[in-house]
Amino acid sequence: MRLKDKIALITGGANGIGLATTERFAKEGAKIILWDVSDKGGEVVEHLRSEGHDAIFKKISVTNKNEVQDALDEALEHFGRIDILINNAGITRDRTLLKMSKEEWDDVIAVNLTGVFNCTQSVAPIMKEQNYGRIVSASSNVAIRGNFGQTNYVATKSAIIGMTKVWALELGRFGITVNCIAPGFIHTAMTDAMPEEARTQSIPLIPLGKWGIPEDIANGYLYLASDEASFVSGICLTIDGGASR
């Protein structure tokens, strides 16, 4: 039980990588706060409760600072503390530079970047007061290698790496570690929407010769959120089968 009695807040925890992380953390003994824009989060929490786990759900958008603060206040009333923040919520609105609309740019920046800022800025004071915290955010290996048609997405994921390094410097003296994870090609509903040709062409780029699964990323989140990583801060852990070697 590597997270026994830890209070873990997971954004975007109702689907894909977030869902795998929610389930893994619960099995490792964490008490779960799940935030998502999808109503499915309620079903996820009900299932966790049926298995004996303590979990709550709040339907919010991380882009709205007031919603974030209200949801955080409710979570604190229920659990009294926040030990782990997993900034997992994210979206894509892919388009080449010459075709990308301002709305497509703004939407991705709002969720993937401002949302991470909103959640971390709200939770960090609680962790500071506790003199303990684990913050892990979702970057991507495209932040390292770029990706055709993803100006907005790559911009946010590159920024996550930079913010992680800044926050590791600022928050370390309060017993808080700050890291991020850079997944590669992972089988989720988001990536399954890619054209079949693009998925097929990606395989030769991966030395292990296959895509990952959400549980691969959940394992990375688990390590960085655990006390096993108590001396790990300011890093970006790439989990992509060697594609970014």
Residue, then its C-alpha position, 0 to 999 in steps of 0.5 A: m500500500r504505497l499511498k496508504d491514507k494519502i489524499a490524492l487529487i486527480t484532475g481528468g480522472a474519469n477517462g483514459i490515463g486519469l482513470a487508470t491513475t485513479e484506480r491504481f492510486a485507490k488500490e495503493g491505499a489513497k483516498i481519492i478526490l476526482w475532478d473532471v468535466s465528465d459526469k462519468g466521474g460520478e460513476v467512477v467514484e461510486h465504483l470505488r466506494s463499492e470496493g471500499h475506497d473513500a472517494i469523492f467527485k466534483k464536476i468542474s472545469v480546471t480553467n475556472k479558478n472559482e470552480v477550482q477553489d470551491a471544489l477544493d474547499e469541499a474536498l478539504e471539508h471532507f478529507g482535511r488535507i491534500d497530499i498529492l496533486i495529479n494535474n492530468a486533465g488535458i485536451t487536443r485541438d489539432r490543426t496546422l499552424l496556417k489553419m489553427s483558429k484562435e478558439e482552438w489555440d485558446d481552448v488548449i491553452a486554457v485547459n492544458l496550461t492555465g488549468v494546471f496553474n489554477c490547480t497548483q496555485s490553489v493546492a500549494p498553500i495547503m501543502k506548504e502548511q502541511n510541509y508535505g506534498r507531491i505535485v505531478s503534471a502531465s507533459s508529453n514527449v512531443a514537448i521534446r520532439g515536436n509534432f506535426g499539427q500540434t502547435n497549441y498542444v506542444a506549447t502547453k506541454s513544453a510549458i509544463i516542463g518549465m513550470t515544473k522546474v520553477w515550482a520545484l525551486e520555489l516549493g522544495r523548502f516546504g517539503i513539496t516535490v514537483n515533477c512531470i511525466a511525458p507520455g508517448f503514444i498511449h492507447t486512449a480514446m483521444t489517441d484512438a481518434m487519430p487516423e489509422e495511417a498515423r497510428t501505423q506509421s508511429i510504430p517504427l518510431i518506437p524502439l519497443g515496437k508498440w504503443g503503451i497503455p494507460e497503466d504504464i503512465a499510472n505507474g509513473y504517476l504512482y512512483l513520483a507521488s510515493d515516498e519512494a521518490s522523496f528525493v526526486s524533484g524538478i524532473c520530467l519522466t519520459i514514458d514512451g517506449g524509447a521514442s525520445r531516446 
